[in-house]
Amino acid sequence: MAAGSRRITILAGRVRTSRRSDRMRAAASPILMVREFRSNDKGKTVVTKAGDEIGTVERISGDMAYVKPMQNLSNRVRQRLGWEDEEDTYELKHSKVTEFDDDEIHIRN
């Protein structure tokens, strides 16, 4: 590590830095930081925690992605997501995202 730089570790709701004097407690819940949506997220498959592929990102607008659901998406999964109406696309808020990878966006159920 370069002089003057600090390593930050986030575990179980506690933020620790490599400097003892800089230690501080965060909120009681764990901190999970996921990057913002990007234009290259368009076309990625959206996957639930349970591994269900729910749809494909059609467009991005700010902290919202618009997802076109899979044609074979079960009613059970639609209900869990609040996607019970017949829409072409559904809103996916950034706050629901747990991880981005090359081809998929993972969400909490």
N, C-alpha and C positions, 0 to 999 in steps of 0.2 A: 504494500500500500504506500502511496506517495505521502511525503511529509505533510501534515495538516489535514489529511483526509480521514474520514471516519467510516467505519463499517457499521451499518444499521441492521439489526436482526429483529424480526417481528415474530413473536411466539405467544400464543395463548393470551392475547390481549395486552401484552406487555411489550413496550418498545425499549430496546437496549442498544446503546451505541458502544463503540469500542472504548470510549472515554468514561471512566467511572463517574466523573462529575456531571456528565451529560445524561445520566440515566433518568428516565421518567416513566411514569405509568400512564398507559392509555386507558381507554374505556374498558369495561369488564369483558366485552365481547372481542373475539379475535378480529384483527384488521386484515382484510383481504383486498389487495389493490390489484385491479385488473385494468389493463390499458383501455383507452376509449375506442369506440368504433372507428374504423378507417374505411376509405372508399374501396380498398382492395378486399374488404370483407364481403362485398357483394358476390353472390354465387356460392358462398360457403354453406355447408350443411349445418343445421342447428340440431344439437343432440342433448337429450335430457340426461340427468345423473344416472338414470336407470338404463341408459344406452339406447333409448328410443329415438330414431331419426324423425324429427317432427316437420322439417321443411327446409327451404332454401331462402337465403337472404336475397330479396329483390332490390332493395335500396336502403341507403343510410341517410339519416337526417339528424344531425346533432347527437344526442345521447339515445337515439332511437333507431332500431333496425326494423324493417318491414319484411315479414317472413311469409312466403307463400307455402301453405301447408302441403305435406305429402298427400297424394290422393288416397292412399290406404291408411291414413292416420286414424287410429281407433277412437271411438267415442269416449272411452275411458280417459285416454290421454288428452283429448280435446277438452273434456270437462275439467281435468286437473289444471289445464292452462288457461281456462276461462274462454276458450275458443269455440263456444257452442253455436254461435250464429254462423250463417253461411256468408263468409267474406272471402275476397280474393287474396288479401294479405292481412296479417295481424301484426300489431305493434309488439316489439320486444324491447323492453327497457334495459339499458346498460346495467342497472342494479341487479338484474337476474342472471348476468353472465358470471361464470366462475373461471373460465379459461378460454383462450384463443389458441388454436394451432394452425398449421398450414392449410388444412382443408375443412376444419370444423370449428364451430362455436359451441361450447358446452355451457349449459344452463342448470340452475337449481330447479328442482321440480316444484 
